[in-house]
């Protein structure tokens, strides 16, 4: 697996007392396994079409030294 994505702005629930330093999903995926996280993907149309398999393409901006960057994602089935 190279990437994990979802419709939401974050992939985990952060309790107010934990603070932003406690991001277990980010730690496990990014830090420990090098798996990229893609958020706010707008997957409703893809889910409604119901493909069992598709080609996913993702082009990101070449931002150096940033914690994140916008991407152009495309699913082809």
PDB file with one MODEL, atoms N, CA, C and O in Angstrom:
MODEL        1
ATOM      1  N   UNK A   1       0.848  -1.162   0.000  1.00  0.00           N
ATOM      2  CA  UNK A   1       0.000   0.000   0.000  1.00  0.00           C
ATOM      3  C   UNK A   1       0.900   1.233   0.000  1.00  0.00           C
ATOM      4  O   UNK A   1       1.859   1.315   0.767  1.00  0.00           O
ATOM      5  N   UNK A   2       0.582   2.176  -0.859  1.00  0.00           N
ATOM      6  CA  UNK A   2       1.370   3.409  -0.971  1.00  0.00           C
ATOM      7  C   UNK A   2       0.667   4.617  -0.378  1.00  0.00           C
ATOM      8  O   UNK A   2       1.314   5.588   0.015  1.00  0.00           O
ATOM      9  N   UNK A   3      -0.674   4.558  -0.312  1.00  0.00           N
ATOM     10  CA  UNK A   3      -1.438   5.714   0.189  1.00  0.00           C
ATOM     11  C   UNK A   3      -2.747   5.256   0.809  1.00  0.00           C
ATOM     12  O   UNK A   3      -3.283   4.202   0.468  1.00  0.00           O
ATOM     13  N   UNK A   4      -3.250   6.072   1.728  1.00  0.00           N
ATOM     14  CA  UNK A   4      -4.558   5.873   2.351  1.00  0.00           C
ATOM     15  C   UNK A   4      -5.293   7.186   2.220  1.00  0.00           C
ATOM     16  O   UNK A   4      -4.711   8.248   2.442  1.00  0.00           O
ATOM     17  N   UNK A   5      -6.571   7.130   1.860  1.00  0.00           N
ATOM     18  CA  UNK A   5      -7.319   8.374   1.697  1.00  0.00           C
ATOM     19  C   UNK A   5      -8.731   8.267   2.204  1.00  0.00           C
ATOM     20  O   UNK A   5      -9.248   7.173   2.429  1.00  0.00           O
ATOM     21  N   UNK A   6      -9.347   9.411   2.381  1.00  0.00           N
ATOM     22  CA  UNK A   6     -10.729   9.462   2.843  1.00  0.00           C
ATOM     23  C   UNK A   6     -11.362  10.799   2.538  1.00  0.00           C
ATOM     24  O   UNK A   6     -10.685  11.740   2.125  1.00  0.00           O
ATOM     25  N   UNK A   7     -12.669  10.881   2.744  1.00  0.00           N
ATOM     26  CA  UNK A   7     -13.428  12.109   2.485  1.00  0.00           C
ATOM     27  C   UNK A   7     -13.231  13.177   3.550  1.00  0.00           C
ATOM     28  O   UNK A   7     -13.446  14.361   3.289  1.00  0.00           O
ATOM     29  N   UNK A   8     -12.834  12.777   4.724  1.00  0.00           N
ATOM     30  CA  UNK A   8     -12.794  13.713   5.850  1.00  0.00           C
ATOM     31  C   UNK A   8     -11.522  14.562   5.857  1.00  0.00           C
ATOM     32  O   UNK A   8     -10.571  14.288   5.123  1.00  0.00           O
ATOM     33  N   UNK A   9     -11.523  15.586   6.691  1.00  0.00           N
ATOM     34  CA  UNK A   9     -10.372  16.473   6.803  1.00  0.00           C
ATOM     35  C   UNK A   9      -9.255  15.812   7.612  1.00  0.00           C
ATOM     36  O   UNK A   9      -8.091  16.179   7.454  1.00  0.00           O
ATOM     37  N   UNK A  10      -9.581  14.849   8.470  1.00  0.00           N
ATOM     38  CA  UNK A  10      -8.581  14.093   9.235  1.00  0.00           C
ATOM     39  C   UNK A  10      -8.979  12.626   9.265  1.00  0.00           C
ATOM     40  O   UNK A  10     -10.158  12.302   9.125  1.00  0.00           O
ATOM     41  N   UNK A  11      -8.016  11.742   9.445  1.00  0.00           N
ATOM     42  CA  UNK A  11      -8.297  10.307   9.490  1.00  0.00           C
ATOM     43  C   UNK A  11      -8.420   9.766  10.903  1.00  0.00           C
ATOM     44  O   UNK A  11      -8.573   8.559  11.092  1.00  0.00           O
ATOM     45  N   UNK A  12      -8.356  10.631  11.886  1.00  0.00           N
ATOM     46  CA  UNK A  12      -8.426  10.158  13.261  1.00  0.00           C
ATOM     47  C   UNK A  12      -9.160  11.157  14.143  1.00  0.00           C
ATOM     48  O   UNK A  12      -9.281  12.335  13.810  1.00  0.00           O
ATOM     49  N   UNK A  13      -9.639  10.665  15.259  1.00  0.00           N
ATOM     50  CA  UNK A  13     -10.323  11.513  16.226  1.00  0.00           C
ATOM     51  C   UNK A  13      -9.302  11.946  17.276  1.00  0.00           C
ATOM     52  O   UNK A  13      -8.612  11.116  17.869  1.00  0.00           O
ATOM     53  N   UNK A  14      -9.217  13.243  17.493  1.00  0.00           N
ATOM     54  CA  UNK A  14      -8.265  13.783  18.458  1.00  0.00           C
ATOM     55  C   UNK A  14      -9.036  14.343  19.641  1.00  0.00           C
ATOM     56  O   UNK A  14      -9.826  15.274  19.482  1.00  0.00           O
ATOM     57  N   UNK A  15      -8.817  13.792  20.816  1.00  0.00           N
ATOM     58  CA  UNK A  15      -9.489  14.315  22.001  1.00  0.00           C
ATOM     59  C   UNK A  15      -8.851  15.649  22.383  1.00  0.00           C
ATOM     60  O   UNK A  15      -7.650  15.834  22.184  1.00  0.00           O
ATOM     61  N   UNK A  16      -9.641  16.588  22.933  1.00  0.00           N
ATOM     62  CA  UNK A  16      -9.114  17.914  23.267  1.00  0.00           C
ATOM     63  C   UNK A  16      -7.914  17.874  24.204  1.00  0.00           C
ATOM     64  O   UNK A  16      -6.994  18.679  24.060  1.00  0.00           O
ATOM     65  N   UNK A  17      -7.909  16.957  25.154  1.00  0.00           N
ATOM     66  CA  UNK A  17      -6.799  16.906  26.104  1.00  0.00           C
ATOM     67  C   UNK A  17      -5.531  16.300  25.506  1.00  0.00           C
ATOM     68  O   UNK A  17      -4.442  16.511  26.039  1.00  0.00           O
ATOM     69  N   UNK A  18      -5.653  15.551  24.408  1.00  0.00           N
ATOM     70  CA  UNK A  18      -4.485  14.904  23.809  1.00  0.00           C
ATOM     71  C   UNK A  18      -3.630  15.891  23.024  1.00  0.00           C
ATOM     72  O   UNK A  18      -2.405  15.779  23.014  1.00  0.00           O
ATOM     73  N   UNK A  19      -4.259  16.846  22.373  1.00  0.00           N
ATOM     74  CA  UNK A  19      -3.511  17.805  21.566  1.00  0.00           C
ATOM     75  C   UNK A  19      -3.083  17.223  20.239  1.00  0.00           C
ATOM     76  O   UNK A  19      -3.257  16.031  19.987  1.00  0.00           O
ATOM     77  N   UNK A  20      -2.524  18.065  19.392  1.00  0.00           N
ATOM     78  CA  UNK A  20      -2.135  17.642  18.050  1.00  0.00           C
ATOM     79  C   UNK A  20      -0.904  16.742  18.032  1.00  0.00           C
ATOM     80  O   UNK A  20      -0.624  16.107  17.016  1.00  0.00           O
ATOM     81  N   UNK A  21      -0.170  16.677  19.130  1.00  0.00           N
ATOM     82  CA  UNK A  21       1.003  15.800  19.189  1.00  0.00           C
ATOM     83  C   UNK A  21       0.638  14.335  19.235  1.00  0.00           C
ATOM     84  O   UNK A  21       1.495  13.480  19.010  1.00  0.00           O
ATOM     85  N   UNK A  22      -0.613  14.021  19.521  1.00  0.00           N
ATOM     86  CA  UNK A  22      -1.070  12.639  19.613  1.00  0.00           C
ATOM     87  C   UNK A  22      -1.858  12.268  18.360  1.00  0.00           C
ATOM     88  O   UNK A  22      -3.088  12.302  18.371  1.00  0.00           O
ATOM     89  N   UNK A  23      -1.172  11.919  17.301  1.00  0.00           N
ATOM     90  CA  UNK A  23      -1.804  11.534  16.045  1.00  0.00           C
ATOM     91  C   UNK A  23      -1.358  10.114  15.685  1.00  0.00           C
ATOM     92  O   UNK A  23      -0.479   9.942  14.841  1.00  0.00           O
ATOM     93  N   UNK A  24      -1.956   9.092  16.318  1.00  0.00           N
ATOM     94  CA  UNK A  24      -1.477   7.724  16.111  1.00  0.00           C
ATOM     95  C   UNK A  24      -1.595   7.237  14.670  1.00  0.00           C
ATOM     96  O   UNK A  24      -0.725   6.502  14.204  1.00  0.00           O
ATOM     97  N   UNK A  25      -2.645   7.625  13.956  1.00  0.00           N
ATOM     98  CA  UNK A  25      -2.788   7.171  12.568  1.00  0.00           C
ATOM     99  C   UNK A  25      -1.671   7.757  11.709  1.00  0.00           C
ATOM    100  O   UNK A  25      -1.074   7.053  10.894  1.00  0.00           O
ATOM    101  N   UNK A  26      -1.393   9.043  11.892  1.00  0.00           N
ATOM    102  CA  UNK A  26      -0.310   9.680  11.142  1.00  0.00           C
ATOM    103  C   UNK A  26       1.045   9.038  11.488  1.00  0.00           C
ATOM    104  O   UNK A  26       1.869   8.797  10.606  1.00  0.00           O
ATOM    105  N   UNK A  27       1.257   8.770  12.772  1.00  0.00           N
ATOM    106  CA  UNK A  27       2.525   8.166  13.192  1.00  0.00           C
ATOM    107  C   UNK A  27       2.699   6.785  12.569  1.00  0.00           C
ATOM    108  O   UNK A  27       3.756   6.484  12.014  1.00  0.00           O
ATOM    109  N   UNK A  28       1.658   5.937  12.659  1.00  0.00           N
ATOM    110  CA  UNK A  28       1.749   4.572  12.143  1.00  0.00           C
ATOM    111  C   UNK A  28       1.891   4.564  10.621  1.00  0.00           C
ATOM    112  O   UNK A  28       2.742   3.855  10.083  1.00  0.00           O
ATOM    113  N   UNK A  29       1.065   5.348   9.923  1.00  0.00           N
ATOM    114  CA  UNK A  29       1.120   5.333   8.458  1.00  0.00           C
ATOM    115  C   UNK A  29       2.352   6.043   7.918  1.00  0.00           C
ATOM    116  O   UNK A  29       3.153   5.440   7.202  1.00  0.00           O
ATOM    117  N   UNK A  30       2.509   7.320   8.255  1.00  0.00           N
ATOM    118  CA  UNK A  30       3.596   8.119   7.685  1.00  0.00           C
ATOM    119  C   UNK A  30       4.966   7.783   8.252  1.00  0.00           C
ATOM    120  O   UNK A  30       5.876   7.391   7.523  1.00  0.00           O
ATOM    121  N   UNK A  31       5.097   7.942   9.554  1.00  0.00           N
ATOM    122  CA  UNK A  31       6.408   7.816  10.189  1.00  0.00           C
ATOM    123  C   UNK A  31       6.934   6.384  10.175  1.00  0.00           C
ATOM    124  O   UNK A  31       8.083   6.147   9.803  1.00  0.00           O
ATOM    125  N   UNK A  32       6.099   5.434  10.577  1.00  0.00           N
ATOM    126  CA  UNK A  32       6.573   4.055  10.716  1.00  0.00           C
ATOM    127  C   UNK A  32       6.562   3.264   9.412  1.00  0.00           C
ATOM    128  O   UNK A  32       7.363   2.344   9.250  1.00  0.00           O
ATOM    129  N   UNK A  33       5.663   3.604   8.467  1.00  0.00           N
ATOM    130  CA  UNK A  33       5.525   2.787   7.262  1.00  0.00           C
ATOM    131  C   UNK A  33       5.666   3.543   5.944  1.00  0.00           C
ATOM    132  O   UNK A  33       5.631   2.923   4.881  1.00  0.00           O
ATOM    133  N   UNK A  34       5.824   4.859   5.988  1.00  0.00           N
ATOM    134  CA  UNK A  34       6.000   5.639   4.761  1.00  0.00           C
ATOM    135  C   UNK A  34       4.786   5.657   3.854  1.00  0.00           C
ATOM    136  O   UNK A  34       4.924   5.845   2.646  1.00  0.00           O
ATOM    137  N   UNK A  35       3.597   5.464   4.413  1.00  0.00           N
ATOM    138  CA  UNK A  35       2.359   5.462   3.633  1.00  0.00           C
ATOM    139  C   UNK A  35       1.766   6.867   3.649  1.00  0.00           C
ATOM    140  O   UNK A  35       1.487   7.412   4.717  1.00  0.00           O
ATOM    141  N   UNK A  36       1.573   7.452   2.472  1.00  0.00           N
ATOM    142  CA  UNK A  36       1.023   8.794   2.368  1.00  0.00           C
ATOM    143  C   UNK A  36      -0.452   8.836   2.740  1.00  0.00           C
ATOM    144  O   UNK A  36      -1.177   7.861   2.542  1.00  0.00           O
ATOM    145  N   UNK A  37      -0.891   9.965   3.276  1.00  0.00           N
ATOM    146  CA  UNK A  37      -2.281  10.173   3.663  1.00  0.00           C
ATOM    147  C   UNK A  37      -2.868  11.254   2.756  1.00  0.00           C
ATOM    148  O   UNK A  37      -2.296  12.334   2.606  1.00  0.00           O
ATOM    149  N   UNK A  38      -4.016  10.947   2.154  1.00  0.00           N
ATOM    150  CA  UNK A  38      -4.711  11.911   1.293  1.00  0.00           C
ATOM    151  C   UNK A  38      -6.069  12.182   1.928  1.00  0.00           C
ATOM    152  O   UNK A  38      -6.863  11.262   2.124  1.00  0.00           O
ATOM    153  N   UNK A  39      -6.333  13.433   2.246  1.00  0.00           N
ATOM    154  CA  UNK A  39      -7.576  13.813   2.926  1.00  0.00           C
ATOM    155  C   UNK A  39      -8.456  14.650   1.999  1.00  0.00           C
ATOM    156  O   UNK A  39      -7.973  15.234   1.029  1.00  0.00           O
ATOM    157  N   UNK A  40      -9.751  14.701   2.307  1.00  0.00           N
ATOM    158  CA  UNK A  40     -10.763  15.471   1.570  1.00  0.00           C
ATOM    159  C   UNK A  40     -10.783  15.044   0.098  1.00  0.00           C
ATOM    160  O   UNK A  40     -10.587  15.868  -0.796  1.00  0.00           O
ATOM    161  N   UNK A  41     -11.018  13.767  -0.141  1.00  0.00           N
ATOM    162  CA  UNK A  41     -10.949  13.216  -1.493  1.00  0.00           C
ATOM    163  C   UNK A  41     -12.244  13.300  -2.290  1.00  0.00           C
ATOM    164  O   UNK A  41     -12.207  13.149  -3.511  1.00  0.00           O
ATOM    165  N   UNK A  42     -13.391  13.535  -1.650  1.00  0.00           N
ATOM    166  CA  UNK A  42     -14.676  13.616  -2.354  1.00  0.00           C
ATOM    167  C   UNK A  42     -14.953  12.328  -3.132  1.00  0.00           C
ATOM    168  O   UNK A  42     -14.986  12.328  -4.363  1.00  0.00           O
ATOM    169  N   UNK A  43     -15.149  11.242  -2.402  1.00  0.00           N
ATOM    170  CA  UNK A  43     -15.284   9.910  -2.984  1.00  0.00           C
ATOM    171  C   UNK A  43     -16.725   9.462  -3.255  1.00  0.00           C
ATOM    172  O   UNK A  43     -16.948   8.315  -3.641  1.00  0.00           O
ATOM    173  N   UNK A  44     -17.696  10.346  -3.059  1.00  0.00           N
ATOM    174  CA  UNK A  44     -19.105   9.943  -3.207  1.00  0.00           C
ATOM    175  C   UNK A  44     -19.419   9.408  -4.598  1.00  0.00           C
ATOM    176  O   UNK A  44     -20.075   8.374  -4.723  1.00  0.00           O
ATOM    177  N   UNK A  45     -18.966  10.092  -5.642  1.00  0.00           N
ATOM    178  CA  UNK A  45     -19.267   9.659  -7.008  1.00  0.00           C
ATOM    179  C   UNK A  45     -18.624   8.306  -7.314  1.00  0.00           C
ATOM    180  O   UNK A  45     -19.239   7.458  -7.960  1.00  0.00           O
ATOM    181  N   UNK A  46     -17.413   8.107  -6.861  1.00  0.00           N
ATOM    182  CA  UNK A  46     -16.739   6.820  -7.065  1.00  0.00           C
ATOM    183  C   UNK A  46     -17.478   5.702  -6.338  1.00  0.00           C
ATOM    184  O   UNK A  46     -17.677   4.626  -6.902  1.00  0.00           O
ATOM    185  N   UNK A  47     -17.881   5.942  -5.104  1.00  0.00           N
ATOM    186  CA  UNK A  47     -18.612   4.926  -4.333  1.00  0.00           C
ATOM    187  C   UNK A  47     -19.955   4.608  -4.987  1.00  0.00           C
ATOM    188  O   UNK A  47     -20.366   3.448  -5.028  1.00  0.00           O
ATOM    189  N   UNK A  48     -20.637   5.631  -5.498  1.00  0.00           N
ATOM    190  CA  UNK A  48     -21.937   5.422  -6.140  1.00  0.00           C
ATOM    191  C   UNK A  48     -21.792   4.607  -7.425  1.00  0.00           C
ATOM    192  O   UNK A  48     -22.675   3.815  -7.756  1.00  0.00           O
ATOM    193  N   UNK A  49     -20.688   4.792  -8.152  1.00  0.00           N
ATOM    194  CA  UNK A  49     -20.468   4.046  -9.391  1.00  0.00           C
ATOM    195  C   UNK A  49     -20.182   2.578  -9.097  1.00  0.00           C
ATOM    196  O   UNK A  49     -20.469   1.706  -9.919  1.00  0.00           O
ATOM    197  N   UNK A  50     -19.616   2.308  -7.923  1.00  0.00           N
ATOM    198  CA  UNK A  50     -19.414   0.943  -7.461  1.00  0.00           C
ATOM    199  C   UNK A  50     -18.376   0.100  -8.170  1.00  0.00           C
ATOM    200  O   UNK A  50     -18.556  -1.115  -8.255  1.00  0.00           O
ATOM    201  N   UNK A  51     -17.301   0.673  -8.683  1.00  0.00           N
ATOM    202  CA  UNK A  51     -16.308  -0.201  -9.318  1.00  0.00           C
ATOM    203  C   UNK A  51     -15.609  -1.084  -8.287  1.00  0.00           C
ATOM    204  O   UNK A  51     -15.331  -0.644  -7.172  1.00  0.00           O
ATOM    205  N   UNK A  52     -15.331  -2.319  -8.661  1.00  0.00           N
ATOM    206  CA  UNK A  52     -14.607  -3.205  -7.745  1.00  0.00           C
ATOM    207  C   UNK A  52     -13.102  -3.009  -7.884  1.00  0.00           C
ATOM    208  O   UNK A  52     -12.325  -3.457  -7.041  1.00  0.00           O
ATOM    209  N   UNK A  53     -12.704  -2.332  -8.962  1.00  0.00           N
ATOM    210  CA  UNK A  53     -11.292  -2.119  -9.244  1.00  0.00           C
ATOM    211  C   UNK A  53     -11.162  -0.850 -10.078  1.00  0.00           C
ATOM    212  O   UNK A  53     -12.006  -0.585 -10.934  1.00  0.00           O
ATOM    213  N   UNK A  54     -10.115  -0.064  -9.839  1.00  0.00           N
ATOM    214  CA  UNK A  54      -9.879   1.132 -10.648  1.00  0.00           C
ATOM    215  C   UNK A  54      -8.413   1.523 -10.561  1.00  0.00           C
ATOM    216  O   UNK A  54      -7.691   1.105  -9.655  1.00  0.00           O
ATOM    217  N   UNK A  55      -7.991   2.331 -11.521  1.00  0.00           N
ATOM    218  CA  UNK A  55      -6.641   2.879 -11.536  1.00  0.00           C
ATOM    219  C   UNK A  55      -6.686   4.223 -10.816  1.00  0.00           C
ATOM    220  O   UNK A  55      -7.499   5.084 -11.152  1.00  0.00           O
ATOM    221  N   UNK A  56      -5.817   4.401  -9.830  1.00  0.00           N
ATOM    222  CA  UNK A  56      -5.752   5.651  -9.086  1.00  0.00           C
ATOM    223  C   UNK A  56      -4.487   6.391  -9.472  1.00  0.00           C
ATOM    224  O   UNK A  56      -3.389   5.839  -9.403  1.00  0.00           O
ATOM    225  N   UNK A  57      -4.644   7.648  -9.880  1.00  0.00           N
ATOM    226  CA  UNK A  57      -3.496   8.488 -10.216  1.00  0.00           C
ATOM    227  C   UNK A  57      -3.514   9.713  -9.311  1.00  0.00           C
ATOM    228  O   UNK A  57      -4.572  10.280  -9.038  1.00  0.00           O
ATOM    229  N   UNK A  58      -2.355  10.107  -8.859  1.00  0.00           N
ATOM    230  CA  UNK A  58      -2.258  11.231  -7.934  1.00  0.00           C
ATOM    231  C   UNK A  58      -1.022  12.061  -8.263  1.00  0.00           C
ATOM    232  O   UNK A  58       0.100  11.556  -8.222  1.00  0.00           O
ATOM    233  N   UNK A  59      -1.230  13.324  -8.588  1.00  0.00           N
ATOM    234  CA  UNK A  59      -0.116  14.218  -8.895  1.00  0.00           C
ATOM    235  C   UNK A  59      -0.081  15.316  -7.834  1.00  0.00           C
ATOM    236  O   UNK A  59      -1.061  16.032  -7.633  1.00  0.00           O
ATOM    237  N   UNK A  60       1.054  15.438  -7.165  1.00  0.00           N
ATOM    238  CA  UNK A  60       1.173  16.462  -6.115  1.00  0.00           C
ATOM    239  C   UNK A  60       2.066  17.599  -6.589  1.00  0.00           C
ATOM    240  O   UNK A  60       2.850  17.449  -7.526  1.00  0.00           O
ATOM    241  N   UNK A  61       1.930  18.729  -5.923  1.00  0.00           N
ATOM    242  CA  UNK A  61       2.809  19.858  -6.198  1.00  0.00           C
ATOM    243  C   UNK A  61       4.193  19.542  -5.641  1.00  0.00           C
ATOM    244  O   UNK A  61       4.294  18.900  -4.595  1.00  0.00           O
ATOM    245  N   UNK A  62       5.253  19.971  -6.307  1.00  0.00           N
ATOM    246  CA  UNK A  62       6.605  19.697  -5.819  1.00  0.00           C
ATOM    247  C   UNK A  62       7.008  20.674  -4.706  1.00  0.00           C
ATOM    248  O   UNK A  62       7.906  21.496  -4.890  1.00  0.00           O
ATOM    249  N   UNK A  63       6.346  20.578  -3.565  1.00  0.00           N
ATOM    250  CA  UNK A  63       6.623  21.462  -2.440  1.00  0.00           C
ATOM    251  C   UNK A  63       7.733  20.837  -1.592  1.00  0.00           C
ATOM    252  O   UNK A  63       7.616  19.688  -1.168  1.00  0.00           O
ATOM    253  N   UNK A  64       8.788  21.575  -1.350  1.00  0.00           N
ATOM    254  CA  UNK A  64       9.935  21.076  -0.599  1.00  0.00           C
ATOM    255  C   UNK A  64       9.862  21.576   0.840  1.00  0.00           C
ATOM    256  O   UNK A  64       9.642  22.764   1.074  1.00  0.00           O
ATOM    257  N   UNK A  65      10.045  20.679   1.801  1.00  0.00           N
ATOM    258  CA  UNK A  65      10.099  21.054   3.203  1.00  0.00           C
ATOM    259  C   UNK A  65       8.752  21.287   3.861  1.00  0.00           C
ATOM    260  O   UNK A  65       8.701  21.800   4.979  1.00  0.00           O
ATOM    261  N   UNK A  66       7.665  20.930   3.205  1.00  0.00           N
ATOM    262  CA  UNK A  66       6.327  21.138   3.763  1.00  0.00           C
ATOM    263  C   UNK A  66       5.806  19.856   4.404  1.00  0.00           C
ATOM    264  O   UNK A  66       6.295  18.762   4.120  1.00  0.00           O
ATOM    265  N   UNK A  67       4.813  20.005   5.268  1.00  0.00           N
ATOM    266  CA  UNK A  67       4.183  18.851   5.897  1.00  0.00           C
ATOM    267  C   UNK A  67       3.065  18.287   5.033  1.00  0.00           C
ATOM    268  O   UNK A  67       2.579  17.188   5.300  1.00  0.00           O
ATOM    269  N   UNK A  68       2.649  19.013   4.008  1.00  0.00           N
ATOM    270  CA  UNK A  68       1.582  18.560   3.128  1.00  0.00           C
ATOM    271  C   UNK A  68       1.494  19.454   1.911  1.00  0.00           C
ATOM    272  O   UNK A  68       2.098  20.525   1.875  1.00  0.00           O
ATOM    273  N   UNK A  69       0.734  19.012   0.905  1.00  0.00           N
ATOM    274  CA  UNK A  69       0.559  19.789  -0.317  1.00  0.00           C
ATOM    275  C   UNK A  69      -0.723  19.342  -1.010  1.00  0.00           C
ATOM    276  O   UNK A  69      -1.134  18.192  -0.856  1.00  0.00           O
ATOM    277  N   UNK A  70      -1.361  20.228  -1.768  1.00  0.00           N
ATOM    278  CA  UNK A  70      -2.545  19.825  -2.534  1.00  0.00           C
ATOM    279  C   UNK A  70      -2.165  18.812  -3.617  1.00  0.00           C
ATOM    280  O   UNK A  70      -1.043  18.822  -4.126  1.00  0.00           O
ATOM    281  N   UNK A  71      -3.106  17.947  -3.957  1.00  0.00           N
ATOM    282  CA  UNK A  71      -2.882  16.968  -5.024  1.00  0.00           C
ATOM    283  C   UNK A  71      -4.052  16.994  -5.999  1.00  0.00           C
ATOM    284  O   UNK A  71      -5.152  17.432  -5.661  1.00  0.00           O
ATOM    285  N   UNK A  72      -3.799  16.526  -7.195  1.00  0.00           N
ATOM    286  CA  UNK A  72      -4.853  16.302  -8.198  1.00  0.00           C
ATOM    287  C   UNK A  72      -4.985  14.793  -8.284  1.00  0.00           C
ATOM    288  O   UNK A  72      -4.073  14.114  -8.755  1.00  0.00           O
ATOM    289  N   UNK A  73      -6.126  14.261  -7.828  1.00  0.00           N
ATOM    290  CA  UNK A  73      -6.300  12.812  -7.848  1.00  0.00           C
ATOM    291  C   UNK A  73      -7.373  12.438  -8.877  1.00  0.00           C
ATOM    292  O   UNK A  73      -8.307  13.199  -9.131  1.00  0.00           O
ATOM    293  N   UNK A  74      -7.215  11.260  -9.453  1.00  0.00           N
ATOM    294  CA  UNK A  74      -8.096  10.801 -10.512  1.00  0.00           C
ATOM    295  C   UNK A  74      -8.258   9.285 -10.413  1.00  0.00           C
ATOM    296  O   UNK A  74      -7.276   8.553 -10.292  1.00  0.00           O
ATOM    297  N   UNK A  75      -9.506   8.826 -10.466  1.00  0.00           N
ATOM    298  CA  UNK A  75      -9.800   7.391 -10.486  1.00  0.00           C
ATOM    299  C   UNK A  75     -10.358   7.037 -11.858  1.00  0.00           C
ATOM    300  O   UNK A  75     -11.328   7.653 -12.301  1.00  0.00           O
ATOM    301  N   UNK A  76      -9.776   6.071 -12.532  1.00  0.00           N
ATOM    302  CA  UNK A  76     -10.207   5.648 -13.851  1.00  0.00           C
ATOM    303  C   UNK A  76     -10.668   4.197 -13.772  1.00  0.00           C
ATOM    304  O   UNK A  76      -9.928   3.327 -13.312  1.00  0.00           O
ATOM    305  N   UNK A  77     -11.890   3.942 -14.221  1.00  0.00           N
ATOM    306  CA  UNK A  77     -12.396   2.572 -14.225  1.00  0.00           C
ATOM    307  C   UNK A  77     -13.076   2.242 -15.503  1.00  0.00           C
ATOM    308  O   UNK A  77     -13.562   1.124 -15.673  1.00  0.00           O
TER     309      UNK A  77
ENDMDL
END
